């Protein structure tokens, strides 16, 4: 059964948890608890930014989409932040293709409502601006990672990032989907996952990947996971 909105606290999202009481109360009266569906499209490139989303148990993938239809993830948003912070500081249309990577609960609020209330939300405004910088940092890290590191390292970083954002260890990912996200071949992803399973790092079946040994996966990942984690920790430390 899906939880009643009154039983779900804003504090389950770390950005919202950092706000002073007055700002929480200002936002709370306009917040709506929604259940995001896996693969749900929140925005196509160039479509209006209607809502800010604050994941609780979900993860939102920020991607680039080519004219051919191919996509690649550049950042992922979980319980540490919000999507789409750029709507408060930039154009009112989406600069990215954005889908729900992991379905689950999220708070959302109308972008129009938030913009109208910004003068009463100074701490919130600063936190959102800072999280926008985190997303930009993650996008830069992602570009470097795709250029310099192996599919094994990139897949490890990608899986760990989703564990970090949601706290989950079981994800509804197919090999085709993972290959698209990494900009790789499906056969390569299958080979890497098979090797991981033989080493008891993950377990997989069709449409499901389970992380078994987080510490060993962290040791296997490239330094980009540490850099991305540091960016989040610095942001959370200063909220």
N, C-alpha and C positions, 0 to 999 in steps of 0.2 A: 504494500500500500504506500502511495506517495505521501510524504509528511505534510501535515497542515502547515501553512505559512507561519502561523503564530508559534509553532514549536521549533522553527529553524531560525537561529540567531544570525545577525549580520556578521558577528565575530568569526564565523567559520571561514570567512574570506579575510586574509591577513591585511589587505589594504583597508577594508572597512573597519576591521578591529582596531586599527591604529588611530581612528578619528576621535576627537573629543565628543562628549555626550551630546552637546548642542547640534553638532553637525550630523551625528548619527540620527538624531530625531528629525532633523530637517529632511534627510534623505529617506528615512524609513517610511514616512507617510506617502512617498511616491513609488516605493519599491514594489516589484512584483516577483514572486517566486515562480520560476519556470523550470520545466523538465526538458533539457536539451537532448535531442536524439542523435545517436551516432550517425555521422555522415550528413547531418542537417547543414544546409548552406545558410550562413548568416549574412554574407554579403558576397556579391560578385564585384570585380573591379569596376569602379565608376558608379555603383549603385548608392543611393542615399544611406547615410549612417543614421539610423533611427533610434538605436538603443546603445547604452553602455551595459556590458555583461560582466558580472562578477562571479566567476566559477566557485563552486563549493566542493563538488565531487566530480567535476567534469574538466575536460581540457579542450581548448579551442586552438585550432591550427591556423596560423597566418602564413599564407602561401603566395607564390608568384604563379600566374597562369600564362602560358604562351598561347599565341593565336592558334596553334595546332591542337590546343586542349590539354597539353601536358602540364603537370603541376609539380612544384617542389616546395617543401616546407622551409621557411626561413626562421620561424620562431613559433613557440607554443606558449599559451597562457593558461595558468591553472589558478589554484586558490591563493597564490601570492599577489595577484594583480587584477587587471581588468582588460576587456576588449570593448571598444576601440578608443584608446586614450587620445589618438590624434584628432578625433572629432571635436575635441574641446579647444584645440590650438591651431587647427589647420582647416583644410577644405571639408565641406559637409558631405563629400562622397568618399567611398572606400578606396584607398590606394592598393588594396590587396584582395585576393580571393580568400575567403575565410569560411572554414567548415568546423563542425564539432567533431573533434577527433575521438574523444571519450564521452559518451553520453552520461548525463547526470544532472544534479540540481545546480541552479545558478540564480542569483538575483539579477534583475535587470531594471533599468530606469530609462525613461525617455530622454534622448539627447536634448531635446528642446527644453524639457523641464530643468535639467541640470544646468544648461547654459544660462537660463533665466535666473537661477539661484546662486551662481558662482560668487557673487559679492558676499554671500552669507556662508560660503564654504571655503575659506582660505586654506585650511590644512588639507582638505580633500583636493583642492586644485593643485597644490604643491605636490602631493603624493602622486596624482595622476600624471603630472608633467614628468616627475622622476621615473615613473614606470614606463612612460613613453621612451625615455632615454635608455632604459634597460632593454626594451624591445629592439631598439636600433642597434645596441651593442650586440645582442644575440644574432641579429641579422648579419652583422659584420663577421662575427665568429663563424656563422654557418657558411658564409662564402669561402672563408679561408679553409674551413674543414673540408668542404667538397673538393677543393683544389689540391690539398696536401696530404690527405689521409685516406687510408684504405676503406673499402666497404665494410670490413669487419669492425674497424674502429668507429666509423660513422654510424653503423647500425647499433653498436653498443651505446654510443652517446645518445642516440635518438630514443632507444628504449629506456635508458636511465632518466632522461629528461621527463618522460611521461610518468614514470614512477615518482619522480621528485614532485611533479605538479599535482598529482592526485593521491599519492600514498598507496595506489593499487599495485598489484603484481601480475594481474591477469588482464590481457587486453584483446579486443576483437579485431586483430590485424591479420589479413591474408598476405601471402607472399607477393601477390601482384600489387597490393596497396603499399607495402613496404618498399618495393622496388620503385614505385612512382614517387614516393616521398623522398627517397635517397637519390633519385635520378640515375638508377642503376638497372641492370638486367635482372629479370625474375630468377633466372637460373643461378646467378651469382648470389642473390639473397638466399635462395634455397640451400646452396652449398654452405654458406656461412651459418645459417640456422642449424643445419645438420651437424656441422662441426661443434657448434655450441651445445647441442643436445647430447652428443657423444661425451662431452666434457662435463655434463650435468650442470651447465650454466643456465639453460632454459629448457622448457618443454613446449612442444608445439603440436598442434593438430590443425585441421582446416578451420580457418577463421578464428584461431585462438593462439596466443603466445603467452606463456607464463614464465616469469623471471624466477629462477630457483636460487641462484647464488649472487646476491647483489654485490658483495664485497669483491668477488672475483671479476665480475663484470666491470666494476669501477677500475680495477687494476688493469683491465684489458683496454679500456677506453683511451682515446687520445686526450691530450691536455685541454682540448676545447671544452670538454665537460667540466673540468675544474674552473676554467675561465668563465663559463656561463654561470656556474654555481656561485662563483665569487661575486659576479655582478648582481645576482639576486640577493646574496647575503649582505652586500654593501647597501643595497636599496632598503632591505628590511631593517637593518641596523639603524638606519637614519629616519625611519618613519616616525 
